[in-house]
Amino acid sequence: MADCPSGRRMMPAEAGKTKDKAMPKQKTKRAATKRFKKSATGKILRTCGGKSHLNACKSRKRKRNLRGMKTLDEAFQPSLKRSLATYNV
């Protein structure tokens, strides 16, 4: 043990911590699994927003078109695919 200028004793670095560490596993972002799905062709699908409240002023056609899933924009596909890497649907 070595002495420190503050008067405390410092522990030496632990031996045996130099083992090869494996790369961390890619984990699925759990928030992404609740909001997005993968299609059969591998594209990311999302739900439409704007249908949870203030629906009285919206037409039937508008509310009907908000149902279902839409494909996510191409710009966001790569980052979401990494977030859903281990998620299989």
PyMOL Python script that loads the backbone (N, CA, C, O; Angstrom):
from pymol import cmd

cmd.read_pdbstr("""\
ATOM      1  N   MET A   1       0.829  -1.176   0.000  1.00  0.00           N
ATOM      2  CA  MET A   1       0.000   0.000   0.000  1.00  0.00           C
ATOM      3  C   MET A   1       0.880   1.248   0.000  1.00  0.00           C
ATOM      4  O   MET A   1       1.896   1.311   0.692  1.00  0.00           O
ATOM      5  N   ALA A   2       0.474   2.224  -0.779  1.00  0.00           N
ATOM      6  CA  ALA A   2       1.238   3.463  -0.882  1.00  0.00           C
ATOM      7  C   ALA A   2       0.566   4.561  -0.076  1.00  0.00           C
ATOM      8  O   ALA A   2      -0.653   4.576   0.097  1.00  0.00           O
ATOM      9  N   ASP A   3       1.393   5.482   0.415  1.00  0.00           N
ATOM     10  CA  ASP A   3       0.842   6.610   1.159  1.00  0.00           C
ATOM     11  C   ASP A   3       0.435   7.713   0.191  1.00  0.00           C
ATOM     12  O   ASP A   3       1.093   7.956  -0.821  1.00  0.00           O
ATOM     13  N   CYS A   4      -0.654   8.362   0.527  1.00  0.00           N
ATOM     14  CA  CYS A   4      -1.199   9.437  -0.280  1.00  0.00           C
ATOM     15  C   CYS A   4      -0.869  10.763   0.405  1.00  0.00           C
ATOM     16  O   CYS A   4      -0.742  10.779   1.630  1.00  0.00           O
ATOM     17  N   PRO A   5      -0.724  11.866  -0.313  1.00  0.00           N
ATOM     18  CA  PRO A   5      -0.444  13.142   0.334  1.00  0.00           C
ATOM     19  C   PRO A   5      -1.508  13.551   1.362  1.00  0.00           C
ATOM     20  O   PRO A   5      -1.202  14.294   2.294  1.00  0.00           O
ATOM     21  N   SER A   6      -2.712  13.093   1.211  1.00  0.00           N
ATOM     22  CA  SER A   6      -3.764  13.467   2.157  1.00  0.00           C
ATOM     23  C   SER A   6      -3.674  12.667   3.450  1.00  0.00           C
ATOM     24  O   SER A   6      -4.426  12.931   4.388  1.00  0.00           O
ATOM     25  N   GLY A   7      -2.774  11.700   3.517  1.00  0.00           N
ATOM     26  CA  GLY A   7      -2.598  10.919   4.728  1.00  0.00           C
ATOM     27  C   GLY A   7      -3.312   9.578   4.686  1.00  0.00           C
ATOM     28  O   GLY A   7      -3.091   8.739   5.559  1.00  0.00           O
ATOM     29  N   ARG A   8      -4.156   9.358   3.698  1.00  0.00           N
ATOM     30  CA  ARG A   8      -4.861   8.076   3.583  1.00  0.00           C
ATOM     31  C   ARG A   8      -3.976   7.063   2.884  1.00  0.00           C
ATOM     32  O   ARG A   8      -3.046   7.418   2.160  1.00  0.00           O
ATOM     33  N   ARG A   9      -4.279   5.814   3.111  1.00  0.00           N
ATOM     34  CA  ARG A   9      -3.567   4.751   2.396  1.00  0.00           C
ATOM     35  C   ARG A   9      -4.370   4.371   1.161  1.00  0.00           C
ATOM     36  O   ARG A   9      -5.594   4.252   1.218  1.00  0.00           O
ATOM     37  N   MET A  10      -3.686   4.185   0.065  1.00  0.00           N
ATOM     38  CA  MET A  10      -4.352   3.836  -1.181  1.00  0.00           C
ATOM     39  C   MET A  10      -4.090   2.372  -1.493  1.00  0.00           C
ATOM     40  O   MET A  10      -2.983   1.868  -1.303  1.00  0.00           O
ATOM     41  N   MET A  11      -5.114   1.710  -1.970  1.00  0.00           N
ATOM     42  CA  MET A  11      -4.977   0.303  -2.353  1.00  0.00           C
ATOM     43  C   MET A  11      -4.326   0.223  -3.734  1.00  0.00           C
ATOM     44  O   MET A  11      -4.639   1.041  -4.600  1.00  0.00           O
ATOM     45  N   PRO A  12      -3.436  -0.734  -3.962  1.00  0.00           N
ATOM     46  CA  PRO A  12      -2.863  -0.892  -5.296  1.00  0.00           C
ATOM     47  C   PRO A  12      -3.923  -1.405  -6.269  1.00  0.00           C
ATOM     48  O   PRO A  12      -4.938  -1.970  -5.862  1.00  0.00           O
ATOM     49  N   ALA A  13      -3.673  -1.202  -7.523  1.00  0.00           N
ATOM     50  CA  ALA A  13      -4.617  -1.678  -8.537  1.00  0.00           C
ATOM     51  C   ALA A  13      -4.754  -3.190  -8.425  1.00  0.00           C
ATOM     52  O   ALA A  13      -3.768  -3.906  -8.247  1.00  0.00           O
ATOM     53  N   GLU A  14      -5.970  -3.654  -8.529  1.00  0.00           N
ATOM     54  CA  GLU A  14      -6.203  -5.090  -8.368  1.00  0.00           C
ATOM     55  C   GLU A  14      -5.600  -5.863  -9.527  1.00  0.00           C
ATOM     56  O   GLU A  14      -5.751  -5.486 -10.689  1.00  0.00           O
ATOM     57  N   ALA A  15      -4.922  -6.939  -9.201  1.00  0.00           N
ATOM     58  CA  ALA A  15      -4.341  -7.799 -10.225  1.00  0.00           C
ATOM     59  C   ALA A  15      -5.437  -8.706 -10.772  1.00  0.00           C
ATOM     60  O   ALA A  15      -6.369  -9.061 -10.050  1.00  0.00           O
ATOM     61  N   GLY A  16      -5.332  -9.076 -12.021  1.00  0.00           N
ATOM     62  CA  GLY A  16      -6.305  -9.991 -12.611  1.00  0.00           C
ATOM     63  C   GLY A  16      -7.458  -9.284 -13.291  1.00  0.00           C
ATOM     64  O   GLY A  16      -8.384  -9.946 -13.760  1.00  0.00           O
ATOM     65  N   LYS A  17      -7.435  -7.956 -13.360  1.00  0.00           N
ATOM     66  CA  LYS A  17      -8.511  -7.231 -14.037  1.00  0.00           C
ATOM     67  C   LYS A  17      -8.188  -6.989 -15.501  1.00  0.00           C
ATOM     68  O   LYS A  17      -8.921  -6.276 -16.187  1.00  0.00           O
ATOM     69  N   THR A  18      -7.126  -7.560 -15.977  1.00  0.00           N
ATOM     70  CA  THR A  18      -6.707  -7.307 -17.348  1.00  0.00           C
ATOM     71  C   THR A  18      -7.187  -8.400 -18.295  1.00  0.00           C
ATOM     72  O   THR A  18      -6.609  -8.583 -19.367  1.00  0.00           O
ATOM     73  N   LYS A  19      -8.238  -9.130 -17.917  1.00  0.00           N
ATOM     74  CA  LYS A  19      -8.766 -10.176 -18.791  1.00  0.00           C
ATOM     75  C   LYS A  19      -9.404  -9.538 -20.019  1.00  0.00           C
ATOM     76  O   LYS A  19      -9.853  -8.392 -19.983  1.00  0.00           O
ATOM     77  N   ASP A  20      -9.433 -10.306 -21.108  1.00  0.00           N
ATOM     78  CA  ASP A  20     -10.086  -9.817 -22.315  1.00  0.00           C
ATOM     79  C   ASP A  20     -11.580  -9.733 -22.064  1.00  0.00           C
ATOM     80  O   ASP A  20     -12.218 -10.704 -21.658  1.00  0.00           O
ATOM     81  N   LYS A  21     -12.116  -8.562 -22.313  1.00  0.00           N
ATOM     82  CA  LYS A  21     -13.551  -8.374 -22.119  1.00  0.00           C
ATOM     83  C   LYS A  21     -14.245  -8.552 -23.460  1.00  0.00           C
ATOM     84  O   LYS A  21     -13.775  -8.056 -24.485  1.00  0.00           O
ATOM     85  N   ALA A  22     -15.346  -9.249 -23.446  1.00  0.00           N
ATOM     86  CA  ALA A  22     -16.119  -9.440 -24.667  1.00  0.00           C
ATOM     87  C   ALA A  22     -16.880  -8.158 -24.970  1.00  0.00           C
ATOM     88  O   ALA A  22     -17.158  -7.357 -24.078  1.00  0.00           O
ATOM     89  N   MET A  23     -17.205  -7.982 -26.219  1.00  0.00           N
ATOM     90  CA  MET A  23     -17.987  -6.807 -26.611  1.00  0.00           C
ATOM     91  C   MET A  23     -19.367  -6.897 -25.963  1.00  0.00           C
ATOM     92  O   MET A  23     -19.910  -7.994 -25.830  1.00  0.00           O
ATOM     93  N   PRO A  24     -19.939  -5.773 -25.563  1.00  0.00           N
ATOM     94  CA  PRO A  24     -21.264  -5.828 -24.950  1.00  0.00           C
ATOM     95  C   PRO A  24     -22.309  -6.248 -25.975  1.00  0.00           C
ATOM     96  O   PRO A  24     -22.184  -5.956 -27.165  1.00  0.00           O
ATOM     97  N   LYS A  25     -23.324  -6.927 -25.503  1.00  0.00           N
ATOM     98  CA  LYS A  25     -24.377  -7.396 -26.397  1.00  0.00           C
ATOM     99  C   LYS A  25     -25.253  -6.225 -26.825  1.00  0.00           C
ATOM    100  O   LYS A  25     -25.470  -5.280 -26.066  1.00  0.00           O
ATOM    101  N   GLN A  26     -25.748  -6.308 -28.047  1.00  0.00           N
ATOM    102  CA  GLN A  26     -26.691  -5.308 -28.529  1.00  0.00           C
ATOM    103  C   GLN A  26     -28.043  -5.617 -27.920  1.00  0.00           C
ATOM    104  O   GLN A  26     -28.601  -6.688 -28.156  1.00  0.00           O
ATOM    105  N   LYS A  27     -28.571  -4.696 -27.145  1.00  0.00           N
ATOM    106  CA  LYS A  27     -29.860  -4.913 -26.500  1.00  0.00           C
ATOM    107  C   LYS A  27     -30.945  -4.164 -27.254  1.00  0.00           C
ATOM    108  O   LYS A  27     -30.707  -3.090 -27.807  1.00  0.00           O
ATOM    109  N   THR A  28     -32.129  -4.739 -27.267  1.00  0.00           N
ATOM    110  CA  THR A  28     -33.273  -4.099 -27.892  1.00  0.00           C
ATOM    111  C   THR A  28     -33.743  -2.963 -27.007  1.00  0.00           C
ATOM    112  O   THR A  28     -33.871  -3.119 -25.793  1.00  0.00           O
ATOM    113  N   LYS A  29     -34.001  -1.814 -27.624  1.00  0.00           N
ATOM    114  CA  LYS A  29     -34.585  -0.705 -26.887  1.00  0.00           C
ATOM    115  C   LYS A  29     -36.052  -1.045 -26.634  1.00  0.00           C
ATOM    116  O   LYS A  29     -36.840  -1.168 -27.572  1.00  0.00           O
ATOM    117  N   ARG A  30     -36.407  -1.195 -25.369  1.00  0.00           N
ATOM    118  CA  ARG A  30     -37.751  -1.658 -25.034  1.00  0.00           C
ATOM    119  C   ARG A  30     -38.813  -0.636 -25.419  1.00  0.00           C
ATOM    120  O   ARG A  30     -39.939  -1.012 -25.745  1.00  0.00           O
ATOM    121  N   ALA A  31     -38.475   0.646 -25.388  1.00  0.00           N
ATOM    122  CA  ALA A  31     -39.454   1.663 -25.794  1.00  0.00           C
ATOM    123  C   ALA A  31     -39.754   1.543 -27.286  1.00  0.00           C
ATOM    124  O   ALA A  31     -40.879   1.796 -27.716  1.00  0.00           O
ATOM    125  N   ALA A  32     -38.757   1.161 -28.070  1.00  0.00           N
ATOM    126  CA  ALA A  32     -38.950   1.028 -29.512  1.00  0.00           C
ATOM    127  C   ALA A  32     -39.847  -0.164 -29.833  1.00  0.00           C
ATOM    128  O   ALA A  32     -40.619  -0.110 -30.790  1.00  0.00           O
ATOM    129  N   THR A  33     -39.757  -1.238 -29.048  1.00  0.00           N
ATOM    130  CA  THR A  33     -40.595  -2.402 -29.338  1.00  0.00           C
ATOM    131  C   THR A  33     -42.067  -2.108 -29.092  1.00  0.00           C
ATOM    132  O   THR A  33     -42.936  -2.747 -29.684  1.00  0.00           O
ATOM    133  N   LYS A  34     -42.350  -1.145 -28.222  1.00  0.00           N
ATOM    134  CA  LYS A  34     -43.737  -0.800 -27.939  1.00  0.00           C
ATOM    135  C   LYS A  34     -44.322   0.122 -29.000  1.00  0.00           C
ATOM    136  O   LYS A  34     -45.543   0.198 -29.137  1.00  0.00           O
ATOM    137  N   ARG A  35     -43.484   0.820 -29.749  1.00  0.00           N
ATOM    138  CA  ARG A  35     -43.963   1.811 -30.708  1.00  0.00           C
ATOM    139  C   ARG A  35     -43.831   1.397 -32.163  1.00  0.00           C
ATOM    140  O   ARG A  35     -44.548   1.917 -33.019  1.00  0.00           O
ATOM    141  N   PHE A  36     -42.925   0.470 -32.460  1.00  0.00           N
ATOM    142  CA  PHE A  36     -42.648   0.116 -33.846  1.00  0.00           C
ATOM    143  C   PHE A  36     -42.719  -1.390 -34.039  1.00  0.00           C
ATOM    144  O   PHE A  36     -42.558  -2.165 -33.096  1.00  0.00           O
ATOM    145  N   LYS A  37     -42.966  -1.787 -35.290  1.00  0.00           N
ATOM    146  CA  LYS A  37     -42.957  -3.203 -35.653  1.00  0.00           C
ATOM    147  C   LYS A  37     -42.169  -3.364 -36.937  1.00  0.00           C
ATOM    148  O   LYS A  37     -42.037  -2.424 -37.721  1.00  0.00           O
ATOM    149  N   LYS A  38     -41.644  -4.566 -37.147  1.00  0.00           N
ATOM    150  CA  LYS A  38     -40.970  -4.883 -38.401  1.00  0.00           C
ATOM    151  C   LYS A  38     -41.962  -5.553 -39.330  1.00  0.00           C
ATOM    152  O   LYS A  38     -42.742  -6.407 -38.907  1.00  0.00           O
ATOM    153  N   SER A  39     -41.931  -5.162 -40.610  1.00  0.00           N
ATOM    154  CA  SER A  39     -42.773  -5.828 -41.590  1.00  0.00           C
ATOM    155  C   SER A  39     -42.079  -7.091 -42.069  1.00  0.00           C
ATOM    156  O   SER A  39     -40.934  -7.355 -41.702  1.00  0.00           O
ATOM    157  N   ALA A  40     -42.766  -7.864 -42.880  1.00  0.00           N
ATOM    158  CA  ALA A  40     -42.189  -9.106 -43.391  1.00  0.00           C
ATOM    159  C   ALA A  40     -40.996  -8.828 -44.303  1.00  0.00           C
ATOM    160  O   ALA A  40     -40.092  -9.656 -44.414  1.00  0.00           O
ATOM    161  N   THR A  41     -40.991  -7.667 -44.953  1.00  0.00           N
ATOM    162  CA  THR A  41     -39.884  -7.325 -45.847  1.00  0.00           C
ATOM    163  C   THR A  41     -38.748  -6.621 -45.114  1.00  0.00           C
ATOM    164  O   THR A  41     -37.721  -6.312 -45.719  1.00  0.00           O
ATOM    165  N   GLY A  42     -38.921  -6.362 -43.811  1.00  0.00           N
ATOM    166  CA  GLY A  42     -37.850  -5.764 -43.019  1.00  0.00           C
ATOM    167  C   GLY A  42     -37.995  -4.276 -42.794  1.00  0.00           C
ATOM    168  O   GLY A  42     -37.143  -3.666 -42.147  1.00  0.00           O
ATOM    169  N   LYS A  43     -39.055  -3.676 -43.313  1.00  0.00           N
ATOM    170  CA  LYS A  43     -39.259  -2.249 -43.089  1.00  0.00           C
ATOM    171  C   LYS A  43     -39.854  -2.031 -41.703  1.00  0.00           C
ATOM    172  O   LYS A  43     -40.453  -2.937 -41.124  1.00  0.00           O
ATOM    173  N   ILE A  44     -39.682  -0.828 -41.182  1.00  0.00           N
ATOM    174  CA  ILE A  44     -40.204  -0.479 -39.867  1.00  0.00           C
ATOM    175  C   ILE A  44     -41.565   0.184 -40.044  1.00  0.00           C
ATOM    176  O   ILE A  44     -41.724   1.089 -40.864  1.00  0.00           O
ATOM    177  N   LEU A  45     -42.540  -0.273 -39.271  1.00  0.00           N
ATOM    178  CA  LEU A  45     -43.889   0.279 -39.318  1.00  0.00           C
ATOM    179  C   LEU A  45     -44.164   1.080 -38.059  1.00  0.00           C
ATOM    180  O   LEU A  45     -43.665   0.748 -36.985  1.00  0.00           O
ATOM    181  N   ARG A  46     -44.958   2.132 -38.189  1.00  0.00           N
ATOM    182  CA  ARG A  46     -45.327   2.973 -37.064  1.00  0.00           C
ATOM    183  C   ARG A  46     -46.825   3.224 -37.090  1.00  0.00           C
ATOM    184  O   ARG A  46     -47.479   3.056 -38.120  1.00  0.00           O
ATOM    185  N   THR A  47     -47.364   3.631 -35.936  1.00  0.00           N
ATOM    186  CA  THR A  47     -48.776   4.013 -35.893  1.00  0.00           C
ATOM    187  C   THR A  47     -48.892   5.503 -36.152  1.00  0.00           C
ATOM    188  O   THR A  47     -47.931   6.248 -35.963  1.00  0.00           O
ATOM    189  N   CYS A  48     -50.059   5.935 -36.581  1.00  0.00           N
ATOM    190  CA  CYS A  48     -50.302   7.346 -36.843  1.00  0.00           C
ATOM    191  C   CYS A  48     -50.628   8.056 -35.539  1.00  0.00           C
ATOM    192  O   CYS A  48     -51.264   7.487 -34.651  1.00  0.00           O
ATOM    193  N   GLY A  49     -50.195   9.282 -35.435  1.00  0.00           N
ATOM    194  CA  GLY A  49     -50.524  10.089 -34.274  1.00  0.00           C
ATOM    195  C   GLY A  49     -51.785  10.889 -34.521  1.00  0.00           C
ATOM    196  O   GLY A  49     -52.333  10.870 -35.623  1.00  0.00           O
ATOM    197  N   GLY A  50     -52.246  11.591 -33.502  1.00  0.00           N
ATOM    198  CA  GLY A  50     -53.375  12.500 -33.666  1.00  0.00           C
ATOM    199  C   GLY A  50     -54.728  11.851 -33.585  1.00  0.00           C
ATOM    200  O   GLY A  50     -55.680  12.350 -34.186  1.00  0.00           O
ATOM    201  N   LYS A  51     -54.853  10.745 -32.858  1.00  0.00           N
ATOM    202  CA  LYS A  51     -56.166  10.103 -32.765  1.00  0.00           C
ATOM    203  C   LYS A  51     -56.579   9.808 -31.330  1.00  0.00           C
ATOM    204  O   LYS A  51     -57.546   9.080 -31.104  1.00  0.00           O
ATOM    205  N   SER A  52     -55.860  10.365 -30.354  1.00  0.00           N
ATOM    206  CA  SER A  52     -56.187  10.045 -28.966  1.00  0.00           C
ATOM    207  C   SER A  52     -57.197  11.011 -28.348  1.00  0.00           C
ATOM    208  O   SER A  52     -57.936  10.627 -27.441  1.00  0.00           O
ATOM    209  N   HIS A  53     -57.240  12.251 -28.820  1.00  0.00           N
ATOM    210  CA  HIS A  53     -58.224  13.193 -28.273  1.00  0.00           C
ATOM    211  C   HIS A  53     -58.555  14.236 -29.333  1.00  0.00           C
ATOM    212  O   HIS A  53     -57.925  14.279 -30.390  1.00  0.00           O
ATOM    213  N   LEU A  54     -59.547  15.077 -29.047  1.00  0.00           N
ATOM    214  CA  LEU A  54     -60.068  16.084 -29.983  1.00  0.00           C
ATOM    215  C   LEU A  54     -60.579  15.433 -31.264  1.00  0.00           C
ATOM    216  O   LEU A  54     -60.342  15.932 -32.364  1.00  0.00           O
ATOM    217  N   ASN A  55     -61.277  14.326 -31.109  1.00  0.00           N
ATOM    218  CA  ASN A  55     -61.754  13.588 -32.279  1.00  0.00           C
ATOM    219  C   ASN A  55     -63.114  14.052 -32.777  1.00  0.00           C
ATOM    220  O   ASN A  55     -63.515  13.692 -33.884  1.00  0.00           O
ATOM    221  N   ALA A  56     -63.836  14.846 -31.984  1.00  0.00           N
ATOM    222  CA  ALA A  56     -65.170  15.274 -32.395  1.00  0.00           C
ATOM    223  C   ALA A  56     -65.109  16.182 -33.614  1.00  0.00           C
ATOM    224  O   ALA A  56     -66.019  16.162 -34.443  1.00  0.00           O
ATOM    225  N   CYS A  57     -64.069  16.963 -33.735  1.00  0.00           N
ATOM    226  CA  CYS A  57     -63.978  17.899 -34.864  1.00  0.00           C
ATOM    227  C   CYS A  57     -63.365  17.254 -36.111  1.00  0.00           C
ATOM    228  O   CYS A  57     -63.321  17.882 -37.168  1.00  0.00           O
ATOM    229  N   LYS A  58     -62.898  16.022 -35.999  1.00  0.00           N
ATOM    230  CA  LYS A  58     -62.291  15.346 -37.144  1.00  0.00           C
ATOM    231  C   LYS A  58     -63.347  14.540 -37.886  1.00  0.00           C
ATOM    232  O   LYS A  58     -64.239  13.946 -37.280  1.00  0.00           O
ATOM    233  N   SER A  59     -63.227  14.533 -39.206  1.00  0.00           N
ATOM    234  CA  SER A  59     -64.211  13.813 -40.010  1.00  0.00           C
ATOM    235  C   SER A  59     -64.014  12.307 -39.882  1.00  0.00           C
ATOM    236  O   SER A  59     -62.959  11.839 -39.454  1.00  0.00           O
ATOM    237  N   ARG A  60     -65.043  11.559 -40.259  1.00  0.00           N
ATOM    238  CA  ARG A  60     -64.966  10.099 -40.226  1.00  0.00           C
ATOM    239  C   ARG A  60     -63.836   9.594 -41.106  1.00  0.00           C
ATOM    240  O   ARG A  60     -63.089   8.690 -40.732  1.00  0.00           O
ATOM    241  N   LYS A  61     -63.728  10.194 -42.281  1.00  0.00           N
ATOM    242  CA  LYS A  61     -62.691   9.780 -43.232  1.00  0.00           C
ATOM    243  C   LYS A  61     -61.291  10.015 -42.644  1.00  0.00           C
ATOM    244  O   LYS A  61     -60.398   9.180 -42.790  1.00  0.00           O
ATOM    245  N   ARG A  62     -61.118  11.145 -41.991  1.00  0.00           N
ATOM    246  CA  ARG A  62     -59.812  11.472 -41.413  1.00  0.00           C
ATOM    247  C   ARG A  62     -59.437  10.492 -40.304  1.00  0.00           C
ATOM    248  O   ARG A  62     -58.295  10.038 -40.223  1.00  0.00           O
ATOM    249  N   LYS A  63     -60.412  10.172 -39.450  1.00  0.00           N
ATOM    250  CA  LYS A  63     -60.145   9.222 -38.360  1.00  0.00           C
ATOM    251  C   LYS A  63     -59.910   7.818 -38.907  1.00  0.00           C
ATOM    252  O   LYS A  63     -59.082   7.075 -38.379  1.00  0.00           O
ATOM    253  N   ARG A  64     -60.631   7.454 -39.958  1.00  0.00           N
ATOM    254  CA  ARG A  64     -60.461   6.138 -40.567  1.00  0.00           C
ATOM    255  C   ARG A  64     -59.070   6.008 -41.189  1.00  0.00           C
ATOM    256  O   ARG A  64     -58.455   4.944 -41.124  1.00  0.00           O
ATOM    257  N   ASN A  65     -58.581   7.084 -41.788  1.00  0.00           N
ATOM    258  CA  ASN A  65     -57.259   7.050 -42.413  1.00  0.00           C
ATOM    259  C   ASN A  65     -56.129   7.058 -41.393  1.00  0.00           C
ATOM    260  O   ASN A  65     -54.984   6.764 -41.739  1.00  0.00           O
ATOM    261  N   LEU A  66     -56.433   7.389 -40.141  1.00  0.00           N
ATOM    262  CA  LEU A  66     -55.416   7.351 -39.091  1.00  0.00           C
ATOM    263  C   LEU A  66     -55.254   5.960 -38.490  1.00  0.00           C
ATOM    264  O   LEU A  66     -54.331   5.725 -37.711  1.00  0.00           O
ATOM    265  N   ARG A  67     -56.149   5.032 -38.847  1.00  0.00           N
ATOM    266  CA  ARG A  67     -56.023   3.658 -38.351  1.00  0.00           C
ATOM    267  C   ARG A  67     -54.858   2.961 -39.051  1.00  0.00           C
ATOM    268  O   ARG A  67     -54.357   3.418 -40.078  1.00  0.00           O
ATOM    269  N   GLY A  68     -54.450   1.849 -38.465  1.00  0.00           N
ATOM    270  CA  GLY A  68     -53.467   1.008 -39.134  1.00  0.00           C
ATOM    271  C   GLY A  68     -52.045   1.505 -38.969  1.00  0.00           C
ATOM    272  O   GLY A  68     -51.771   2.421 -38.193  1.00  0.00           O
ATOM    273  N   MET A  69     -51.150   0.884 -39.714  1.00  0.00           N
ATOM    274  CA  MET A  69     -49.718   1.164 -39.610  1.00  0.00           C
ATOM    275  C   MET A  69     -49.235   1.804 -40.909  1.00  0.00           C
ATOM    276  O   MET A  69     -49.723   1.492 -41.995  1.00  0.00           O
ATOM    277  N   LYS A  70     -48.281   2.692 -40.773  1.00  0.00           N
ATOM    278  CA  LYS A  70     -47.630   3.320 -41.916  1.00  0.00           C
ATOM    279  C   LYS A  70     -46.140   2.978 -41.854  1.00  0.00           C
ATOM    280  O   LYS A  70     -45.611   2.688 -40.780  1.00  0.00           O
ATOM    281  N   THR A  71     -45.467   3.013 -43.001  1.00  0.00           N
ATOM    282  CA  THR A  71     -44.032   2.743 -42.994  1.00  0.00           C
ATOM    283  C   THR A  71     -43.291   3.980 -42.503  1.00  0.00           C
ATOM    284  O   THR A  71     -43.689   5.112 -42.781  1.00  0.00           O
ATOM    285  N   LEU A  72     -42.224   3.749 -41.780  1.00  0.00           N
ATOM    286  CA  LEU A  72     -41.404   4.829 -41.251  1.00  0.00           C
ATOM    287  C   LEU A  72     -40.591   5.436 -42.381  1.00  0.00           C
ATOM    288  O   LEU A  72     -40.237   4.740 -43.333  1.00  0.00           O
ATOM    289  N   ASP A  73     -40.293   6.713 -42.289  1.00  0.00           N
ATOM    290  CA  ASP A  73     -39.518   7.404 -43.305  1.00  0.00           C
ATOM    291  C   ASP A  73     -38.149   6.734 -43.481  1.00  0.00           C
ATOM    292  O   ASP A  73     -37.572   6.227 -42.519  1.00  0.00           O
ATOM    293  N   GLU A  74     -37.641   6.736 -44.706  1.00  0.00           N
ATOM    294  CA  GLU A  74     -36.379   6.053 -45.020  1.00  0.00           C
ATOM    295  C   GLU A  74     -35.197   6.610 -44.224  1.00  0.00           C
ATOM    296  O   GLU A  74     -34.245   5.880 -43.948  1.00  0.00           O
ATOM    297  N   ALA A  75     -35.242   7.877 -43.857  1.00  0.00           N
ATOM    298  CA  ALA A  75     -34.129   8.482 -43.128  1.00  0.00           C
ATOM    299  C   ALA A  75     -33.988   7.894 -41.732  1.00  0.00           C
ATOM    300  O   ALA A  75     -32.882   7.847 -41.193  1.00  0.00           O
ATOM    301  N   PHE A  76     -35.094   7.442 -41.135  1.00  0.00           N
ATOM    302  CA  PHE A  76     -35.069   6.919 -39.783  1.00  0.00           C
ATOM    303  C   PHE A  76     -34.914   5.403 -39.726  1.00  0.00           C
ATOM    304  O   PHE A  76     -34.704   4.853 -38.646  1.00  0.00           O
ATOM    305  N   GLN A  77     -35.012   4.723 -40.851  1.00  0.00           N
ATOM    306  CA  GLN A  77     -34.973   3.261 -40.881  1.00  0.00           C
ATOM    307  C   GLN A  77     -33.675   2.677 -40.297  1.00  0.00           C
ATOM    308  O   GLN A  77     -33.761   1.770 -39.469  1.00  0.00           O
ATOM    309  N   PRO A  78     -32.472   3.150 -40.686  1.00  0.00           N
ATOM    310  CA  PRO A  78     -31.240   2.511 -40.166  1.00  0.00           C
ATOM    311  C   PRO A  78     -31.093   2.595 -38.652  1.00  0.00           C
ATOM    312  O   PRO A  78     -30.711   1.614 -38.014  1.00  0.00           O
ATOM    313  N   SER A  79     -31.391   3.752 -38.070  1.00  0.00           N
ATOM    314  CA  SER A  79     -31.221   3.883 -36.622  1.00  0.00           C
ATOM    315  C   SER A  79     -32.232   3.030 -35.867  1.00  0.00           C
ATOM    316  O   SER A  79     -31.895   2.450 -34.835  1.00  0.00           O
ATOM    317  N   LEU A  80     -33.469   2.942 -36.364  1.00  0.00           N
ATOM    318  CA  LEU A  80     -34.475   2.114 -35.703  1.00  0.00           C
ATOM    319  C   LEU A  80     -34.177   0.634 -35.879  1.00  0.00           C
ATOM    320  O   LEU A  80     -34.490  -0.164 -34.995  1.00  0.00           O
ATOM    321  N   LYS A  81     -33.582   0.255 -36.994  1.00  0.00           N
ATOM    322  CA  LYS A  81     -33.217  -1.149 -37.188  1.00  0.00           C
ATOM    323  C   LYS A  81     -32.144  -1.572 -36.192  1.00  0.00           C
ATOM    324  O   LYS A  81     -32.136  -2.715 -35.734  1.00  0.00           O
ATOM    325  N   ARG A  82     -31.232  -0.646 -35.851  1.00  0.00           N
ATOM    326  CA  ARG A  82     -30.244  -0.947 -34.820  1.00  0.00           C
ATOM    327  C   ARG A  82     -30.904  -1.070 -33.457  1.00  0.00           C
ATOM    328  O   ARG A  82     -30.517  -1.921 -32.656  1.00  0.00           O
ATOM    329  N   SER A  83     -31.908  -0.219 -33.180  1.00  0.00           N
ATOM    330  CA  SER A  83     -32.607  -0.277 -31.895  1.00  0.00           C
ATOM    331  C   SER A  83     -33.413  -1.559 -31.762  1.00  0.00           C
ATOM    332  O   SER A  83     -33.575  -2.077 -30.657  1.00  0.00           O
ATOM    333  N   LEU A  84     -33.916  -2.073 -32.873  1.00  0.00           N
ATOM    334  CA  LEU A  84     -34.722  -3.297 -32.881  1.00  0.00           C
ATOM    335  C   LEU A  84     -33.903  -4.487 -33.362  1.00  0.00           C
ATOM    336  O   LEU A  84     -34.461  -5.437 -33.912  1.00  0.00           O
ATOM    337  N   ALA A  85     -32.592  -4.451 -33.164  1.00  0.00           N
ATOM    338  CA  ALA A  85     -31.703  -5.460 -33.738  1.00  0.00           C
ATOM    339  C   ALA A  85     -32.043  -6.873 -33.282  1.00  0.00           C
ATOM    340  O   ALA A  85     -32.028  -7.793 -34.099  1.00  0.00           O
ATOM    341  N   THR A  86     -32.343  -7.070 -32.027  1.00  0.00           N
ATOM    342  CA  THR A  86     -32.597  -8.417 -31.520  1.00  0.00           C
ATOM    343  C   THR A  86     -34.080  -8.703 -31.397  1.00  0.00           C
ATOM    344  O   THR A  86     -34.467  -9.738 -30.854  1.00  0.00           O
ATOM    345  N   TYR A  87     -34.913  -7.808 -31.891  1.00  0.00           N
ATOM    346  CA  TYR A  87     -36.363  -7.958 -31.777  1.00  0.00           C
ATOM    347  C   TYR A  87     -36.883  -8.683 -32.990  1.00  0.00           C
ATOM    348  O   TYR A  87     -36.707  -8.211 -34.114  1.00  0.00           O
ATOM    349  N   ASN A  88     -37.517  -9.812 -32.792  1.00  0.00           N
ATOM    350  CA  ASN A  88     -38.039 -10.605 -33.901  1.00  0.00           C
ATOM    351  C   ASN A  88     -39.548 -10.617 -33.863  1.00  0.00           C
ATOM    352  O   ASN A  88     -40.146 -11.080 -32.892  1.00  0.00           O
ATOM    353  N   VAL A  89     -40.164 -10.113 -34.911  1.00  0.00           N
ATOM    354  CA  VAL A  89     -41.635 -10.138 -35.024  1.00  0.00           C
ATOM    355  C   VAL A  89     -41.992 -10.806 -36.321  1.00  0.00           C
ATOM    356  O   VAL A  89     -43.173 -10.945 -36.639  1.00  0.00           O
TER     357      VAL A  89
END
""", "prot")
cmd.dss("prot")
cmd.show_as("cartoon", "prot")
cmd.util.cbc("prot")
cmd.orient("prot")
